[in-house]
Amino acid sequence: MTHINPDPEPERTTGLEPGGGVPPGETPPAESSMPEAGPLETHNPTTGWAKGPLVIIIGLCVLVAAFFLAYALVLAL
């Protein structure tokens, strides 16, 4: 991996005084981005439904479907 120096080059940057300062009214040079900045690896957990609530919802759906099936069978007899 190559290292990129984030500091501006004084001899190629306009608006800098010989000591490296910026004269009044002049906009200082922008900082460059550093591709090596930040953590190398980040932990990104998956997002979505947890197992517990999903099991409860599916269980309730099965119970409601079983109730209506039993109700339909009682009415048919």
Summary of the structure (lengths in Angstrom):
residues: 77
radius of gyration: 33.1
end to end distance: 77.7
largest distance: 100.1
contacts: 94
relative contact order: 0.10
helix: 34%
strand: 0%
